[in-house]
Amino acid sequence: MAIVKSKLLKQLSNNYPNFLKKDLEKFTDIILNEIKRTLKKGDRVELRGFGVFYTNIQRARISRNPKTGEKVNTPEKKTIHFKMSKDLFKKLNNEE
């Protein structure tokens, strides 16, 4: 099951009852917006102990519509990739 922003905020407010919910929401918005802004610039985002987000440029190409078989021009676009840290990998696979 995926975690959505509202559940994350609820969990943060339960773990840190001294902070106001609106402050926690502002804090998470700032962090997520900084990650977006950095990736949009083409830089990588490294969160120690969690992983690295980085962008790749997918070249323009001629692809095919699978339903009709018609050729379609696909423009160049950026894609986001994530590589988890060794620490996170070990925790997920119960290796310590």
MOPAC internal coordinates of N, CA, C and O (Angstrom, degrees):
PM7 1SCF
backbone

  N    0.0000 0     0.00 0     0.00 0    0    0    0
  C    1.4530 1     0.00 0     0.00 0    1    0    0
  C    1.5287 1   109.33 1     0.00 0    2    1    0
  O    1.2310 1   120.92 1   -46.47 1    3    2    1
  N    1.2940 1   115.85 1   133.53 1    3    2    1
  C    1.4725 1   121.12 1  -178.90 1    5    3    2
  C    1.5218 1   109.96 1   -78.82 1    6    5    3
  O    1.2310 1   121.28 1   -26.10 1    7    6    5
  N    1.3112 1   115.16 1   153.90 1    7    6    5
  C    1.4583 1   119.62 1   175.41 1    9    7    6
  C    1.5291 1   107.36 1  -101.37 1   10    9    7
  O    1.2310 1   121.00 1   -48.72 1   11   10    9
  N    1.3083 1   115.69 1   131.28 1   11   10    9
  C    1.4576 1   120.87 1   178.83 1   13   11   10
  C    1.5241 1   108.51 1  -102.17 1   14   13   11
  O    1.2310 1   121.26 1   -14.15 1   15   14   13
  N    1.3199 1   115.19 1   165.85 1   15   14   13
  C    1.4570 1   120.55 1  -174.14 1   17   15   14
  C    1.5324 1   111.52 1   -58.77 1   18   17   15
  O    1.2310 1   119.85 1   140.87 1   19   18   17
  N    1.3221 1   117.89 1   -39.13 1   19   18   17
  C    1.4717 1   120.41 1  -178.86 1   21   19   18
  C    1.5292 1   111.22 1   -64.52 1   22   21   19
  O    1.2310 1   120.21 1   140.41 1   23   22   21
  N    1.3306 1   117.21 1   -39.59 1   23   22   21
  C    1.4638 1   120.46 1   177.67 1   25   23   22
  C    1.5218 1   111.03 1   -68.15 1   26   25   23
  O    1.2310 1   120.66 1   141.62 1   27   26   25
  N    1.3332 1   116.34 1   -38.38 1   27   26   25
  C    1.4571 1   120.77 1   177.14 1   29   27   26
  C    1.5257 1   110.40 1   -61.83 1   30   29   27
  O    1.2310 1   120.37 1   135.93 1   31   30   29
  N    1.3320 1   116.89 1   -44.07 1   31   30   29
  C    1.4578 1   120.89 1   179.08 1   33   31   30
  C    1.5305 1   111.34 1   -65.06 1   34   33   31
  O    1.2310 1   120.52 1   141.61 1   35   34   33
  N    1.3118 1   116.61 1   -38.39 1   35   34   33
  C    1.4681 1   120.45 1   178.38 1   37   35   34
  C    1.5251 1   110.40 1   -64.62 1   38   37   35
  O    1.2310 1   120.58 1   137.69 1   39   38   37
  N    1.3198 1   116.49 1   -42.31 1   39   38   37
  C    1.4620 1   121.60 1   179.24 1   41   39   38
  C    1.5295 1   110.64 1   -65.68 1   42   41   39
  O    1.2310 1   120.44 1   138.35 1   43   42   41
  N    1.3289 1   116.76 1   -41.65 1   43   42   41
  C    1.4587 1   120.27 1   177.43 1   45   43   42
  C    1.5261 1   111.43 1   -63.55 1   46   45   43
  O    1.2310 1   120.27 1   138.72 1   47   46   45
  N    1.3319 1   117.08 1   -41.28 1   47   46   45
  C    1.4698 1   119.55 1   179.89 1   49   47   46
  C    1.5237 1   111.45 1   -68.18 1   50   49   47
  O    1.2310 1   120.05 1   148.96 1   51   50   49
  N    1.3272 1   117.51 1   -31.04 1   51   50   49
  C    1.4680 1   120.31 1   175.85 1   53   51   50
  C    1.5271 1   111.24 1   -71.11 1   54   53   51
  O    1.2310 1   120.61 1   140.96 1   55   54   53
  N    1.3340 1   116.43 1   -39.04 1   55   54   53
  C    1.4613 1   120.49 1  -179.13 1   57   55   54
  C    1.5227 1   112.97 1   -77.01 1   58   57   55
  O    1.2310 1   120.45 1   151.93 1   59   58   57
  N    1.3218 1   116.74 1   -28.07 1   59   58   57
  C    1.4695 1   121.70 1  -178.91 1   61   59   58
  C    1.5287 1   109.82 1  -127.51 1   62   61   59
  O    1.2310 1   120.26 1  -104.09 1   63   62   61
  N    1.3280 1   117.11 1    75.91 1   63   62   61
  C    1.4718 1   120.09 1  -175.57 1   65   63   62
  C    1.5325 1   113.57 1   -68.25 1   66   65   63
  O    1.2310 1   119.35 1   163.21 1   67   66   65
  N    1.3328 1   118.84 1   -16.79 1   67   66   65
  C    1.4620 1   121.25 1  -179.72 1   69   67   66
  C    1.5226 1   112.73 1   -73.91 1   70   69   67
  O    1.2310 1   120.00 1   160.60 1   71   70   69
  N    1.3284 1   117.60 1   -19.40 1   71   70   69
  C    1.4595 1   121.36 1   179.87 1   73   71   70
  C    1.5238 1   110.17 1   -90.85 1   74   73   71
  O    1.2310 1   120.73 1   -36.14 1   75   74   73
  N    1.3049 1   116.20 1   143.86 1   75   74   73
  C    1.4634 1   121.12 1   175.30 1   77   75   74
  C    1.5224 1   109.34 1   -73.54 1   78   77   75
  O    1.2310 1   120.55 1   -31.66 1   79   78   77
  N    1.3406 1   116.55 1   148.34 1   79   78   77
  C    1.4615 1   120.51 1  -178.60 1   81   79   78
  C    1.5226 1   111.30 1   -61.99 1   82   81   79
  O    1.2310 1   120.62 1   142.15 1   83   82   81
  N    1.3432 1   116.42 1   -37.85 1   83   82   81
  C    1.4653 1   118.60 1  -179.00 1   85   83   82
  C    1.5343 1   111.07 1   -67.47 1   86   85   83
  O    1.2310 1   120.28 1   148.08 1   87   86   85
  N    1.3453 1   117.07 1   -31.92 1   87   86   85
  C    1.4648 1   119.85 1   176.79 1   89   87   86
  C    1.5209 1   111.12 1   -69.81 1   90   89   87
  O    1.2310 1   120.41 1   139.62 1   91   90   89
  N    1.3372 1   116.81 1   -40.38 1   91   90   89
  C    1.4628 1   120.33 1   177.31 1   93   91   90
  C    1.5235 1   110.83 1   -64.38 1   94   93   91
  O    1.2310 1   120.76 1   141.38 1   95   94   93
  N    1.3328 1   116.15 1   -38.62 1   95   94   93
  C    1.4642 1   120.25 1   179.27 1   97   95   94
  C    1.5328 1   110.01 1   -66.28 1   98   97   95
  O    1.2310 1   120.48 1   138.48 1   99   98   97
  N    1.3112 1   116.69 1   -41.52 1   99   98   97
  C    1.4628 1   121.06 1   178.52 1  101   99   98
  C    1.5343 1   110.26 1   -64.39 1  102  101   99
  O    1.2310 1   120.77 1   138.93 1  103  102  101
  N    1.3150 1   116.14 1   -41.07 1  103  102  101
  C    1.4638 1   121.73 1   179.10 1  105  103  102
  C    1.5328 1   110.94 1   -61.52 1  106  105  103
  O    1.2310 1   120.16 1   132.27 1  107  106  105
  N    1.3300 1   117.30 1   -47.73 1  107  106  105
  C    1.4646 1   119.87 1   179.69 1  109  107  106
  C    1.5278 1   111.01 1   -66.10 1  110  109  107
  O    1.2310 1   120.01 1   142.45 1  111  110  109
  N    1.3397 1   117.59 1   -37.55 1  111  110  109
  C    1.4643 1   120.44 1   177.10 1  113  111  110
  C    1.5219 1   111.09 1   -61.91 1  114  113  111
  O    1.2310 1   120.34 1   138.09 1  115  114  113
  N    1.3309 1   116.96 1   -41.91 1  115  114  113
  C    1.4621 1   120.84 1   179.63 1  117  115  114
  C    1.5281 1   110.30 1   -62.40 1  118  117  115
  O    1.2310 1   120.41 1   134.03 1  119  118  117
  N    1.3269 1   116.83 1   -45.97 1  119  118  117
  C    1.4702 1   120.46 1  -179.03 1  121  119  118
  C    1.5270 1   111.16 1   -63.68 1  122  121  119
  O    1.2310 1   120.20 1   133.09 1  123  122  121
  N    1.3234 1   117.22 1   -46.91 1  123  122  121
  C    1.4640 1   120.23 1  -179.12 1  125  123  122
  C    1.5239 1   111.46 1   -65.48 1  126  125  123
  O    1.2310 1   120.00 1   141.20 1  127  126  125
  N    1.3332 1   117.61 1   -38.80 1  127  126  125
  C    1.4625 1   120.28 1   178.45 1  129  127  126
  C    1.5189 1   111.88 1   -67.35 1  130  129  127
  O    1.2310 1   120.09 1   143.96 1  131  130  129
  N    1.3289 1   117.43 1   -36.04 1  131  130  129
  C    1.4645 1   120.51 1   177.12 1  133  131  130
  C    1.5303 1   110.85 1   -66.75 1  134  133  131
  O    1.2310 1   120.51 1   140.85 1  135  134  133
  N    1.3338 1   116.64 1   -39.15 1  135  134  133
  C    1.4665 1   120.16 1   176.88 1  137  135  134
  C    1.5297 1   109.39 1   -62.67 1  138  137  135
  O    1.2310 1   120.25 1   134.24 1  139  138  137
  N    1.3355 1   117.13 1   -45.76 1  139  138  137
  C    1.4666 1   121.49 1   179.03 1  141  139  138
  C    1.5223 1   111.49 1   -61.10 1  142  141  139
  O    1.2310 1   120.51 1   134.70 1  143  142  141
  N    1.3328 1   116.63 1   -45.30 1  143  142  141
  C    1.4574 1   121.61 1  -176.99 1  145  143  142
  C    1.5378 1   110.60 1   -63.92 1  146  145  143
  O    1.2310 1   120.92 1   138.32 1  147  146  145
  N    1.3232 1   115.85 1   -41.68 1  147  146  145
  C    1.4599 1   120.74 1  -179.53 1  149  147  146
  C    1.5180 1   111.43 1   -66.62 1  150  149  147
  O    1.2310 1   120.28 1   137.27 1  151  150  149
  N    1.3386 1   117.07 1   -42.73 1  151  150  149
  C    1.4619 1   120.42 1   178.46 1  153  151  150
  C    1.5199 1   111.03 1   -66.73 1  154  153  151
  O    1.2310 1   120.47 1   143.71 1  155  154  153
  N    1.3262 1   116.71 1   -36.29 1  155  154  153
  C    1.4605 1   120.42 1   179.14 1  157  155  154
  C    1.5231 1   110.90 1   -64.03 1  158  157  155
  O    1.2310 1   120.21 1   145.21 1  159  158  157
  N    1.3420 1   117.21 1   -34.79 1  159  158  157
  C    1.4605 1   121.35 1   176.66 1  161  159  158
  C    1.5250 1   111.78 1   -70.49 1  162  161  159
  O    1.2310 1   120.06 1   161.08 1  163  162  161
  N    1.3221 1   117.50 1   -18.92 1  163  162  161
  C    1.4590 1   121.19 1  -178.98 1  165  163  162
  C    1.5142 1   113.10 1   100.35 1  166  165  163
  O    1.2310 1   120.19 1  -175.80 1  167  166  165
  N    1.3352 1   117.24 1     4.20 1  167  166  165
  C    1.4593 1   120.78 1   178.26 1  169  167  166
  C    1.5281 1   109.89 1   -86.71 1  170  169  167
  O    1.2310 1   120.91 1   -13.77 1  171  170  169
  N    1.3312 1   115.87 1   166.23 1  171  170  169
  C    1.4588 1   119.87 1   178.27 1  173  171  170
  C    1.5228 1   110.21 1   -99.93 1  174  173  171
  O    1.2310 1   121.23 1   -26.67 1  175  174  173
  N    1.3378 1   115.26 1   153.33 1  175  174  173
  C    1.4614 1   121.97 1   179.50 1  177  175  174
  C    1.5152 1   107.19 1  -115.91 1  178  177  175
  O    1.2310 1   120.89 1   -60.18 1  179  178  177
  N    1.3306 1   115.91 1   119.82 1  179  178  177
  C    1.4623 1   121.11 1  -179.09 1  181  179  178
  C    1.5165 1   109.33 1  -113.79 1  182  181  179
  O    1.2310 1   120.66 1   -59.39 1  183  182  181
  N    1.3165 1   116.34 1   120.61 1  183  182  181
  C    1.4595 1   122.98 1   176.30 1  185  183  182
  C    1.5283 1   106.36 1  -111.51 1  186  185  183
  O    1.2310 1   120.59 1   -76.35 1  187  186  185
  N    1.3228 1   116.48 1   103.65 1  187  186  185
  C    1.4657 1   121.38 1  -175.05 1  189  187  186
  C    1.5254 1   110.99 1   -55.37 1  190  189  187
  O    1.2310 1   120.78 1   -46.19 1  191  190  189
  N    1.3081 1   116.12 1   133.81 1  191  190  189
  C    1.4532 1   121.56 1   179.68 1  193  191  190
  C    1.5217 1   113.25 1    81.98 1  194  193  191
  O    1.2310 1   120.20 1   174.27 1  195  194  193
  N    1.3372 1   117.23 1    -5.73 1  195  194  193
  C    1.4693 1   120.93 1   179.96 1  197  195  194
  C    1.5166 1   110.88 1  -118.57 1  198  197  195
  O    1.2310 1   120.31 1   120.96 1  199  198  197
  N    1.3448 1   117.02 1   -59.04 1  199  198  197
  C    1.4463 1   119.38 1   179.47 1  201  199  198
  C    1.5076 1   112.40 1   161.12 1  202  201  199
  O    1.2310 1   121.47 1     9.46 1  203  202  201
  N    1.3269 1   114.79 1  -170.54 1  203  202  201
  C    1.4601 1   122.06 1  -176.90 1  205  203  202
  C    1.5225 1   109.03 1  -127.99 1  206  205  203
  O    1.2310 1   120.91 1   -47.35 1  207  206  205
  N    1.3388 1   115.87 1   132.65 1  207  206  205
  C    1.4546 1   122.46 1   171.10 1  209  207  206
  C    1.5199 1   106.97 1  -103.47 1  210  209  207
  O    1.2310 1   120.09 1   -44.36 1  211  210  209
  N    1.3344 1   117.44 1   135.64 1  211  210  209
  C    1.4591 1   120.66 1   176.94 1  213  211  210
  C    1.5240 1   108.87 1  -149.72 1  214  213  211
  O    1.2310 1   121.18 1   -18.05 1  215  214  213
  N    1.3426 1   115.34 1   161.95 1  215  214  213
  C    1.4583 1   119.99 1  -178.34 1  217  215  214
  C    1.5198 1   110.07 1  -110.00 1  218  217  215
  O    1.2310 1   120.95 1   -30.57 1  219  218  217
  N    1.3015 1   115.79 1   149.43 1  219  218  217
  C    1.4565 1   124.41 1   171.96 1  221  219  218
  C    1.5212 1   107.46 1  -125.35 1  222  221  219
  O    1.2310 1   120.91 1   -28.01 1  223  222  221
  N    1.3197 1   115.87 1   151.99 1  223  222  221
  C    1.4575 1   119.79 1   175.80 1  225  223  222
  C    1.5168 1   107.65 1  -101.11 1  226  225  223
  O    1.2310 1   121.17 1   -57.48 1  227  226  225
  N    1.3241 1   115.36 1   122.52 1  227  226  225
  C    1.4596 1   120.99 1   177.46 1  229  227  226
  C    1.5241 1   107.25 1   -90.83 1  230  229  227
  O    1.2310 1   120.24 1   -57.72 1  231  230  229
  N    1.3063 1   117.15 1   122.28 1  231  230  229
  C    1.4644 1   121.79 1  -175.99 1  233  231  230
  C    1.5201 1   111.80 1   -62.65 1  234  233  231
  O    1.2310 1   121.28 1   -25.20 1  235  234  233
  N    1.3165 1   115.15 1   154.80 1  235  234  233
  C    1.4638 1   120.64 1   173.27 1  237  235  234
  C    1.5240 1   108.27 1   -67.18 1  238  237  235
  O    1.2310 1   120.67 1   -34.66 1  239  238  237
  N    1.3011 1   116.32 1   145.34 1  239  238  237
  C    1.4674 1   119.12 1  -177.44 1  241  239  238
  C    1.5239 1   110.07 1  -155.06 1  242  241  239
  O    1.2310 1   121.50 1   -10.75 1  243  242  241
  N    1.2981 1   114.73 1   169.25 1  243  242  241
  C    1.4605 1   120.51 1   174.44 1  245  243  242
  C    1.5150 1   106.46 1  -102.53 1  246  245  243
  O    1.2310 1   120.89 1   -62.20 1  247  246  245
  N    1.3278 1   115.90 1   117.80 1  247  246  245
  C    1.4644 1   120.36 1   179.71 1  249  247  246
  C    1.5230 1   108.80 1  -114.02 1  250  249  247
  O    1.2310 1   120.74 1     2.10 1  251  250  249
  N    1.3046 1   116.19 1  -177.90 1  251  250  249
  C    1.4538 1   121.66 1  -175.99 1  253  251  250
  C    1.5278 1   110.66 1  -125.95 1  254  253  251
  O    1.2310 1   120.87 1   -42.40 1  255  254  253
  N    1.3014 1   115.94 1   137.60 1  255  254  253
  C    1.4561 1   121.01 1   172.55 1  257  255  254
  C    1.5279 1   107.03 1   -74.18 1  258  257  255
  O    1.2310 1   119.47 1   -62.99 1  259  258  257
  N    1.3472 1   118.63 1   117.01 1  259  258  257
  C    1.4693 1   119.49 1  -174.80 1  261  259  258
  C    1.5287 1   113.68 1   -65.43 1  262  261  259
  O    1.2310 1   120.31 1   154.79 1  263  262  261
  N    1.3341 1   117.01 1   -25.21 1  263  262  261
  C    1.4593 1   119.66 1  -177.84 1  265  263  262
  C    1.5255 1   111.71 1   -77.02 1  266  265  263
  O    1.2310 1   120.55 1   136.15 1  267  266  265
  N    1.3412 1   116.55 1   -43.85 1  267  266  265
  C    1.4594 1   119.91 1  -175.28 1  269  267  266
  C    1.5215 1   113.31 1  -105.54 1  270  269  267
  O    1.2310 1   119.92 1   161.73 1  271  270  269
  N    1.3353 1   117.75 1   -18.27 1  271  270  269
  C    1.4501 1   120.68 1  -177.58 1  273  271  270
  C    1.5199 1   112.74 1    81.39 1  274  273  271
  O    1.2310 1   120.43 1  -177.02 1  275  274  273
  N    1.3182 1   116.78 1     2.98 1  275  274  273
  C    1.4587 1   122.32 1  -178.92 1  277  275  274
  C    1.5249 1   110.95 1   -71.82 1  278  277  275
  O    1.2310 1   120.39 1   -38.02 1  279  278  277
  N    1.3352 1   116.87 1   141.98 1  279  278  277
  C    1.4626 1   120.88 1   177.92 1  281  279  278
  C    1.5246 1   109.15 1   -77.04 1  282  281  279
  O    1.2310 1   121.30 1   -41.80 1  283  282  281
  N    1.3564 1   115.11 1   138.20 1  283  282  281
  C    1.4524 1   121.37 1  -178.06 1  285  283  282
  C    1.5173 1   108.43 1  -131.82 1  286  285  283
  O    1.2310 1   120.49 1   -46.06 1  287  286  285
  N    1.3295 1   116.67 1   133.94 1  287  286  285
  C    1.4645 1   120.40 1   175.48 1  289  287  286
  C    1.5191 1   108.63 1   -80.12 1  290  289  287
  O    1.2310 1   120.23 1   -57.24 1  291  290  289
  N    1.3321 1   117.16 1   122.76 1  291  290  289
  C    1.4568 1   122.65 1   176.68 1  293  291  290
  C    1.5215 1   107.38 1  -104.31 1  294  293  291
  O    1.2310 1   119.96 1   -59.88 1  295  294  293
  N    1.3351 1   117.68 1   120.12 1  295  294  293
  C    1.4675 1   119.33 1  -177.42 1  297  295  294
  C    1.5281 1   112.17 1   -73.79 1  298  297  295
  O    1.2310 1   121.29 1   -13.43 1  299  298  297
  N    1.3368 1   115.14 1   166.57 1  299  298  297
  C    1.4642 1   121.26 1   176.27 1  301  299  298
  C    1.5289 1   108.68 1   -64.85 1  302  301  299
  O    1.2310 1   120.66 1   -38.46 1  303  302  301
  N    1.3400 1   116.34 1   141.54 1  303  302  301
  C    1.4580 1   119.65 1   178.97 1  305  303  302
  C    1.5180 1   110.91 1  -150.68 1  306  305  303
  O    1.2310 1   121.27 1   -20.34 1  307  306  305
  N    1.3292 1   115.18 1   159.66 1  307  306  305
  C    1.4576 1   121.78 1   177.26 1  309  307  306
  C    1.5186 1   109.21 1   -93.07 1  310  309  307
  O    1.2310 1   121.10 1   -37.99 1  311  310  309
  N    1.3208 1   115.49 1   142.01 1  311  310  309
  C    1.4628 1   120.72 1   174.71 1  313  311  310
  C    1.5189 1   108.42 1  -125.45 1  314  313  311
  O    1.2310 1   120.74 1   -29.84 1  315  314  313
  N    1.3219 1   116.18 1   150.16 1  315  314  313
  C    1.4561 1   121.73 1   179.94 1  317  315  314
  C    1.5246 1   108.62 1  -101.86 1  318  317  315
  O    1.2310 1   121.15 1   -44.62 1  319  318  317
  N    1.3198 1   115.41 1   135.38 1  319  318  317
  C    1.4585 1   121.70 1   177.24 1  321  319  318
  C    1.5264 1   109.23 1  -122.64 1  322  321  319
  O    1.2310 1   121.03 1   -26.54 1  323  322  321
  N    1.3227 1   115.64 1   153.46 1  323  322  321
  C    1.4572 1   121.69 1   178.81 1  325  323  322
  C    1.5128 1   108.78 1  -130.57 1  326  325  323
  O    1.2310 1   120.73 1   -47.58 1  327  326  325
  N    1.3159 1   116.20 1   132.42 1  327  326  325
  C    1.4658 1   120.74 1   173.98 1  329  327  326
  C    1.5202 1   107.30 1  -122.95 1  330  329  327
  O    1.2310 1   120.95 1   -59.50 1  331  330  329
  N    1.3201 1   115.79 1   120.50 1  331  330  329
  C    1.4598 1   118.81 1  -177.84 1  333  331  330
  C    1.5170 1   111.46 1   -75.30 1  334  333  331
  O    1.2310 1   121.49 1   -24.66 1  335  334  333
  N    1.3420 1   114.76 1   155.34 1  335  334  333
  C    1.4600 1   120.03 1   179.09 1  337  335  334
  C    1.5242 1   109.99 1   -76.54 1  338  337  335
  O    1.2310 1   120.92 1   -16.33 1  339  338  337
  N    1.3196 1   115.85 1   163.67 1  339  338  337
  C    1.4615 1   120.47 1   177.89 1  341  339  338
  C    1.5226 1   110.93 1   -63.19 1  342  341  339
  O    1.2310 1   120.66 1   143.94 1  343  342  341
  N    1.3449 1   116.35 1   -36.06 1  343  342  341
  C    1.4689 1   120.10 1   178.64 1  345  343  342
  C    1.5273 1   111.12 1   -62.06 1  346  345  343
  O    1.2310 1   120.47 1   133.04 1  347  346  345
  N    1.3258 1   116.71 1   -46.96 1  347  346  345
  C    1.4644 1   120.53 1   179.31 1  349  347  346
  C    1.5203 1   110.75 1   -64.59 1  350  349  347
  O    1.2310 1   120.37 1   139.79 1  351  350  349
  N    1.3317 1   116.90 1   -40.21 1  351  350  349
  C    1.4602 1   120.91 1   178.21 1  353  351  350
  C    1.5299 1   110.67 1   -58.91 1  354  353  351
  O    1.2310 1   120.86 1   134.94 1  355  354  353
  N    1.3302 1   115.96 1   -45.06 1  355  354  353
  C    1.4678 1   119.74 1  -179.90 1  357  355  354
  C    1.5172 1   111.91 1   -65.20 1  358  357  355
  O    1.2310 1   119.97 1   140.11 1  359  358  357
  N    1.3401 1   117.67 1   -39.89 1  359  358  357
  C    1.4622 1   120.95 1   179.04 1  361  359  358
  C    1.5235 1   111.41 1   -65.79 1  362  361  359
  O    1.2310 1   120.42 1   139.75 1  363  362  361
  N    1.3208 1   116.81 1   -40.25 1  363  362  361
  C    1.4642 1   120.57 1   179.82 1  365  363  362
  C    1.5187 1   111.99 1   -66.82 1  366  365  363
  O    1.2310 1   120.52 1   148.00 1  367  366  365
  N    1.3355 1   116.61 1   -32.00 1  367  366  365
  C    1.4610 1   121.22 1  -176.65 1  369  367  366
  C    1.5262 1   112.43 1  -102.78 1  370  369  367
  O    1.2310 1   120.30 1  -163.25 1  371  370  369
  N    1.3213 1   117.03 1    16.75 1  371  370  369
  C    1.4746 1   123.35 1   177.52 1  373  371  370
  C    1.5218 1   113.21 1    53.01 1  374  373  371
  O    1.2310 1   121.14 1  -140.06 1  375  374  373
  N    1.3201 1   115.43 1    39.94 1  375  374  373
  C    1.4709 1   121.13 1   174.75 1  377  375  374
  C    1.5126 1   107.42 1  -109.19 1  378  377  375
  O    1.2310 1   119.59 1   -54.55 1  379  378  377
  N    1.2858 1   118.39 1   125.45 1  379  378  377
  C    1.4720 1   120.22 1   179.03 1  381  379  378
  C    1.4945 1   110.78 1  -131.79 1  382  381  379
  O    1.2310 1   120.10 1   180.00 1  383  382  381

